[in-house]
Amino acid sequence: MGQGVVANAEQREYWNEVSGPKWVAVADWIESQLSEIGRLALEASGAKPGERVLDVGCGNGFTAIELARRVGETGKVLGLDLSHPMLKDAAVRAQAAGFPLIRFLQGDAQTERLDPIYFDLVFSRFGVMFFDDPLAAFANLARQAQPGASLMFSCFREVPQNPFFTEILRLLPERPAPSDPTAPGPFAFADQDRVIPILRAGGWDHIAFEKFDFPMIAGAGQDAVDEAVAYFSLIGPAARAAAEMEGAARERFFGRVRDLCERNCHEGIVALPAAAWIVSAKKAG
């Protein structure tokens, strides 16, 4: 960490000890869910040959690899993430894809100092919602961006607009208590009226929000339903709830999960609706 500062300690532990290894195991599933919105965000970013790009919350490296294709041999891509297991996987994927020069760094966007690199583009696909101090993070990113640099990220919209998450919660014997909507997590940036002042205070302007609705895929192919049930058993609220259940209760719960997957299986694909923002901005000044 830059300057010896340890920030985002809870998220750091979560993405290294709890969720990171699971996300490595389901990396291809996650990519099938998010590839379309990632493609649109990448196209909207306008990444060009020769540019220097920072991929915030790069995870398993899929977007870093696509950014490297766009900036070419004369450009540079740095993937930044808290999760060592995911970064290790990202490096292997980049090597296999023919982009061994992508640099991956374990660090926190809130505090990491990346000098002397100054970025033309700061990009993130669902990686910015986990800051415990988003103002500090975006201010830190702005300090390390070129004048007029672009910011482009995707984030989920409000919880009720995302049945991929809410339909699973409806199956629980007891619904969890509502969490703080501003706490680090998938929906922390759902409210654009909250996000705009954060970005402006962090040094970004020309802010724009574009809605994007898409099907999030949980399973596909001949064994789509089995694959979807396996996915929900590993990741997300169903997995967390099931971990607290006794054997019979857990079996009944996943029977309901299977019914949900079967109802939402069409032409060999299990998918439920999701809703996101694609957010763009420019470095102010």
Phi, psi and omega in degrees: 000143178295140174058021177070014183271133175251110180241164175057040188300320181295315179293324178300314179296317183299314186280349176258320187260330187251294191270328184306308179300326178293319180293328174297319181295328183247025185303318182290326173300309182302318181295322177296329178288320194250359186298323183291312178293327176297318179298315180296317179295321178297316178297317181292334182294333180070023180304131186235159177307138178089352183280158176255125189235137172251124178257106186273128185066048189290344176058233184278006168092003184298313182287327177299320179295316179295322177296320179298323176298323184282324182272344173071189185292337181273353179261178179222142176231130174242122175262123183245132180202156176282336194266112176296317180300320181288323178293323176298317177295320180299318181297321178295316180295319179296318178299314181295329180278355178090023179234063184291345184272356172299131179262132177244135185227129173277116182186176184247127181297341180288333189227341189295133175258122188247013179304149006267018179282128173241127194267143174276335183215132170249121188235148173202130172255101179057038180243358187258358188274003188249012176286135172278346174224081185298327178298315178298321181295310183290329175293319178296319178294321180296321179299335184254019178247150176296155170305130181078008180299155180263147171239132179217123177212159173247150178206158181284148173277195188301150182307313183299341180272006185235076179303337178305326179266317189286326182294325176295318181297328180295340182276348183289143177301325176227126179289136178294152178296144179303137180268167177297119184294344179262357180290153177306131182162178187304330188250015183295337182249022183293327186268108182295334178292337173276321188288320184303310178298326177297314180296316181297316179294333178278355176104025181236143176222193186049049187275134179221144179241131176237129179285144175217121177252136185205156175276125175270124187270128176257337180198151181208152177099194185300326181250039187302316182293314177301318180296319180294317178298319178298319178299309182294339177282345183256324191233140169094189187295327178297316180296317181295319180293317182296330180297338181264359186266152171285168187306308183293319179295322179295318180297317178296318181298312181287342168295319177292324176298318178298317177301317178299317180295319179296321179294335184250023177259119181225124179054043175078017179228127172263117182212149174231155184293147174221157183223133186221166167253144162250116189249134177233153178199171176233150175296129183287157174093000000 
